[in-house]
Amino acid sequence: MKKHIALMMMAWGVAAMANKVEDQDIIFKVGLDVASAYIDRGQTLNDGVVVQPSIDVSRRLSYDYGVIGFNFWGNMDVGDYYGTRQASEFSEVDVSAYWAVTAFDVDWCIMYTQHLYPYLLSNDPTVNPGTPVAHGLSLSMEKKIRERFAVGGVVECDYIERSNWSTYVTGYGRYDWMVMDAFTLSPRVSVGFADNRMADSWGGDRAGFSDYELRVEGNYVLTDRFQAYGRVGYVNTLDTNTLPRERFDGVDVNFYALIGLSYNM
């Protein structure tokens, strides 16, 4: 369910929308997603229903210099995922700052994210109490090959307290099919690669191609301000020595679905 790709797609969407407004206008966007599971980078973080609200505030610099913005995103667990989550509380809150721009016919996005885990419980007694914090820096690009086909990639570098930098790379291809003026279907395939430190955090023992995802997204423009969207996807490991197929540290869920609604102010 590649959270960073979703955030960057949102940033590019805001940047496209910003071209329709005056310079330095402030754009507010709020969203609410409900998913059947929380999956990130192929890893199952909760195999039950989750609620994921978001708030985005951005400002257009100019037609040539893109958009800067801040994004606030949270994951609230409906269940406790076998005692590793606090039910009806936020297990993760992400605060991001980004710059999205189009240059050389390529969409670029640089994003810094601070990940907070206020109610993430652990069965590991060596984990210190308190709110764990991770820092992330990512660079993404997307290039339209044809009118409806795009390819892209994301490089994510994370730093977790008491640990070192780890890197995860995603490559993807997407086809946008405009079913009607207000409705678009977009099948997508993506592949992830994890370095040694990322694999070690999952319980793996080597770097490698970790996971793949096949999904279909739908987006329906209800009004000038409201959009409804959804997706269904299939996720699995490519190498169990990198991303294990097991509960908590690897792939626990293969199929998932998500529905959402966003409002632009």
C-alpha positions as CSV (number, residue, x, y, z in Angstrom):
1,M,0.0,0.0,0.0
2,K,3.1,2.1,-0.4
3,K,2.3,5.0,1.9
4,H,5.1,7.3,0.5
5,I,3.9,6.8,-3.1
6,A,0.4,7.8,-2.0
7,L,1.7,10.9,-0.3
8,M,3.7,11.9,-3.3
9,M,0.9,11.3,-5.7
10,M,-1.1,13.6,-3.4
11,A,1.7,16.2,-3.6
12,W,1.8,16.1,-7.4
13,G,-2.0,16.4,-7.4
14,V,-1.8,19.5,-5.2
15,A,0.9,20.9,-7.5
16,A,-1.3,20.4,-10.6
17,M,-4.3,22.0,-8.8
18,A,-2.1,24.9,-7.8
19,N,-1.5,25.8,-11.4
20,K,-5.2,26.8,-11.5
21,V,-4.9,29.3,-8.7
22,E,-3.1,32.6,-8.1
23,D,0.5,32.7,-7.0
24,Q,1.0,32.1,-3.3
25,D,-2.5,31.1,-2.6
26,I,-2.9,28.7,0.3
27,I,-4.5,25.3,-0.5
28,F,-6.0,23.1,2.2
29,K,-6.9,19.5,1.6
30,V,-8.4,17.0,4.1
31,G,-9.0,13.3,3.6
32,L,-10.2,10.3,5.3
33,D,-9.4,6.7,4.3
34,V,-10.7,3.4,5.6
35,A,-8.6,0.3,4.8
36,S,-9.0,-3.4,5.4
37,A,-5.4,-3.6,6.5
38,Y,-2.3,-1.4,7.0
39,I,0.4,-2.5,4.7
40,D,3.6,-0.5,4.1
41,R,6.6,-1.6,1.9
42,G,5.0,-5.0,1.7
43,Q,5.0,-5.5,5.5
44,T,1.7,-6.0,7.3
45,L,1.5,-3.5,10.1
46,N,-2.1,-4.4,11.0
47,D,-4.2,-7.1,9.4
48,G,-7.4,-5.5,10.6
49,V,-9.4,-2.4,9.7
50,V,-7.6,1.0,10.1
51,V,-8.8,4.6,9.7
52,Q,-6.3,7.1,8.2
53,P,-7.1,10.8,8.3
54,S,-4.9,13.4,6.6
55,I,-4.5,17.2,6.4
56,D,-2.5,18.9,3.7
57,V,-1.5,22.6,3.6
58,S,0.4,23.9,0.6
59,R,1.5,27.1,-1.1
60,R,2.3,27.6,-4.7
61,L,5.6,29.4,-5.3
62,S,5.2,30.0,-9.0
63,Y,4.6,28.1,-12.2
64,D,8.4,27.4,-12.4
65,Y,9.2,26.6,-8.8
66,G,6.4,24.3,-7.9
67,V,4.7,23.9,-4.5
68,I,5.8,23.6,-0.9
69,G,3.6,22.0,1.7
70,F,3.0,20.3,5.0
71,N,1.1,17.0,5.4
72,F,-0.2,15.5,8.6
73,W,-1.2,11.8,8.4
74,G,-2.3,9.3,11.0
75,N,-3.1,5.6,11.3
76,M,-5.7,4.6,13.9
77,D,-6.1,0.9,14.6
78,V,-9.6,-0.4,15.1
79,G,-8.3,-3.6,16.6
80,D,-5.2,-4.5,18.6
81,Y,-3.5,-6.8,16.1
82,Y,-2.9,-9.6,18.6
83,G,-2.0,-7.3,21.4
84,T,0.7,-5.3,19.6
85,R,-1.5,-2.2,19.0
86,Q,-3.8,-0.1,21.2
87,A,-7.3,-0.4,19.8
88,S,-9.0,2.9,18.7
89,E,-5.7,4.8,19.1
90,F,-3.2,6.2,16.7
91,S,-0.3,3.8,16.3
92,E,1.5,6.1,13.9
93,V,1.4,9.9,13.1
94,D,3.5,11.3,10.3
95,V,4.4,15.0,9.9
96,S,5.9,15.8,6.5
97,A,7.3,18.8,4.6
98,Y,7.6,18.5,0.9
99,W,8.5,20.4,-2.3
100,A,6.9,19.2,-5.5
101,V,8.0,20.5,-8.9
102,T,8.0,19.6,-12.6
103,A,11.3,19.9,-14.4
104,F,12.5,18.3,-17.7
105,D,9.0,16.9,-18.2
106,V,9.4,14.8,-15.0
107,D,7.4,15.3,-11.8
108,W,9.8,15.5,-8.7
109,C,9.0,15.5,-5.0
110,I,11.4,15.8,-2.1
111,M,9.9,15.0,1.3
112,Y,11.1,15.0,4.9
113,T,8.9,13.0,7.3
114,Q,9.0,12.6,11.1
115,H,7.2,9.3,12.1
116,L,5.8,9.2,15.6
117,Y,4.5,6.0,17.2
118,P,2.6,7.0,20.3
119,Y,0.7,3.8,21.0
120,L,2.8,1.2,19.3
121,L,3.2,-1.6,21.8
122,S,6.1,-4.0,21.7
123,N,6.7,-7.6,22.9
124,D,10.4,-6.8,23.1
125,P,11.3,-5.9,26.7
126,T,14.5,-4.2,25.5
127,V,12.6,-1.4,23.8
128,N,12.7,1.8,25.9
129,P,9.3,3.2,27.0
130,G,8.1,6.4,25.4
131,T,7.2,7.5,21.9
132,P,9.6,6.0,19.3
133,V,10.6,8.5,16.6
134,A,11.9,7.8,13.1
135,H,13.0,10.3,10.5
136,G,12.6,9.8,6.8
137,L,13.9,11.5,3.7
138,S,12.6,10.6,0.2
139,L,13.0,11.5,-3.4
140,S,10.5,10.5,-6.0
141,M,10.1,11.0,-9.7
142,E,7.4,10.2,-12.3
143,K,7.6,10.4,-16.0
144,K,4.7,10.2,-18.5
145,I,5.8,7.9,-21.3
146,R,2.6,8.2,-23.2
147,E,-0.6,10.1,-22.6
148,R,-1.9,7.4,-20.3
149,F,1.2,5.5,-19.2
150,A,3.6,6.6,-16.5
151,V,6.7,5.1,-14.8
152,G,8.2,6.3,-11.6
153,G,10.4,5.5,-8.6
154,V,10.9,6.5,-5.0
155,V,14.0,6.3,-2.8
156,E,13.3,6.3,0.9
157,C,15.9,6.7,3.6
158,D,14.9,6.2,7.2
159,Y,16.7,6.8,10.5
160,I,15.3,5.2,13.6
161,E,16.5,6.1,17.1
162,R,19.3,3.9,18.3
163,S,19.8,2.5,14.8
164,N,21.3,3.5,11.5
165,W,20.1,4.7,8.1
166,S,18.1,2.2,6.1
167,T,17.1,2.5,2.4
168,Y,14.1,1.2,0.5
169,V,13.5,1.8,-3.2
170,T,10.3,1.4,-5.2
171,G,9.8,1.3,-8.9
172,Y,6.4,1.2,-10.5
173,G,4.4,1.6,-13.7
174,R,0.8,2.9,-14.0
175,Y,-1.8,3.1,-16.7
176,D,-4.6,5.7,-16.4
177,W,-7.8,4.8,-18.1
178,M,-10.4,7.6,-18.2
179,V,-13.6,5.6,-18.1
180,M,-15.6,8.9,-18.2
181,D,-15.0,12.6,-17.7
182,A,-15.1,12.3,-13.9
183,F,-14.0,8.7,-13.4
184,T,-10.5,7.2,-13.8
185,L,-9.2,3.6,-13.3
186,S,-5.5,3.1,-12.9
187,P,-4.0,-0.4,-12.7
188,R,-0.4,-0.3,-11.2
189,V,2.4,-2.7,-10.6
190,S,5.3,-2.0,-8.2
191,V,8.4,-3.7,-7.0
192,G,10.4,-2.9,-3.8
193,F,14.1,-3.3,-3.0
194,A,15.4,-3.2,0.6
195,D,19.0,-2.8,1.8
196,N,20.5,-4.9,4.6
197,R,19.4,-2.7,7.4
198,M,15.8,-2.5,6.2
199,A,15.7,-6.3,5.7
200,D,17.2,-6.7,9.2
201,S,14.4,-4.6,10.7
202,W,11.9,-7.1,9.2
203,G,13.8,-10.2,10.4
204,G,15.4,-10.8,7.1
205,D,19.1,-11.6,6.6
206,R,20.1,-10.0,3.3
207,A,19.3,-7.1,0.9
208,G,17.2,-7.8,-2.1
209,F,14.0,-7.4,-4.0
210,S,11.6,-7.6,-1.1
211,D,8.0,-7.3,-2.3
212,Y,5.7,-6.6,-5.2
213,E,2.2,-5.2,-5.4
214,L,-0.6,-5.4,-8.0
215,R,-3.4,-3.0,-7.6
216,V,-6.2,-1.1,-9.3
217,E,-7.2,2.4,-8.2
218,G,-10.3,4.3,-9.0
219,N,-10.9,8.0,-8.6
220,Y,-14.2,9.8,-9.0
221,V,-14.5,13.6,-9.1
222,L,-17.8,14.3,-7.3
223,T,-17.6,18.1,-7.4
224,D,-14.9,20.8,-7.8
225,R,-14.0,20.2,-4.1
226,F,-14.9,16.6,-3.3
227,Q,-13.3,13.4,-4.7
228,A,-14.0,9.8,-3.8
229,Y,-11.4,7.1,-4.5
230,G,-10.6,3.5,-3.7
231,R,-8.2,0.7,-4.5
232,V,-7.9,-3.1,-4.3
233,G,-4.5,-4.7,-4.2
234,Y,-2.5,-7.8,-3.8
235,V,0.9,-7.8,-2.0
236,N,3.4,-10.5,-1.6
237,T,7.1,-11.1,-0.8
238,L,9.7,-11.7,-3.5
239,D,12.4,-13.1,-1.3
240,T,11.6,-14.5,2.2
241,N,15.2,-14.0,3.1
242,T,14.6,-10.2,2.8
243,L,10.9,-9.9,3.7
244,P,9.7,-13.0,5.6
245,R,6.2,-14.4,5.2
246,E,5.1,-14.2,8.9
247,R,3.0,-12.2,11.3
248,F,4.4,-9.0,12.8
249,D,7.7,-8.8,10.9
250,G,6.7,-9.7,7.4
251,V,3.8,-10.5,5.0
252,D,0.7,-11.4,6.9
253,V,-2.0,-10.1,4.5
254,N,-2.0,-10.4,0.7
255,F,-5.3,-8.8,-0.4
256,Y,-6.5,-5.5,0.9
257,A,-9.0,-2.8,0.0
258,L,-9.3,0.9,0.7
259,I,-11.9,3.6,0.2
260,G,-11.5,7.3,0.8
261,L,-12.9,10.8,0.4
262,S,-11.1,14.1,0.1
263,Y,-12.1,17.7,0.2
264,N,-10.2,20.7,-1.2
265,M,-10.7,24.1,0.5
